[in-house]
Amino acid sequence: MDIDQVHTYCLSFPHVTEEVLWGNDLVFKIGGKMFAVIGLDSASDHCMSFKCTPEKFAELIERNGILPAPYVARYHWVALESFDALLEKELKALLRNSYDLVIEKLPKKKKAGLS
């Protein structure tokens, strides 16, 4: 996948919003909470990051090209050095899982507002 494909895929989920934060990061949110970030700065050492389960986090950071995400690794976020660090099918599944993990933790009132 490339940046455009990831962008399109993230926006295909219901109720997703996007905004540029911190000057050069494209942030995808559900209910005001981040589930994925694409780095727009070509000088960065990673291209995107997303949330995963603690088990998946431990598994992914053992792979080449995947690191604990700066600042948010304690919340089980990983960072990809390049989009091809994962196969398209796996990356799509992980992004969907990130979206689901975040939506699951939203307060009931916030979830109800999304329906």
Secondary structure, DSSP 8 states (H G I E B T S, - for coil): --HHHHHHHHHTSTTEEEEEETTTEEEEEETTEEEEEEE--TTSS-SEEEE--HHHHHHHTTSTTEEE-TTTGGGTEEEESSGGGS-HHHHHHHHHHHHHHHHHHS-HHHHHHH-
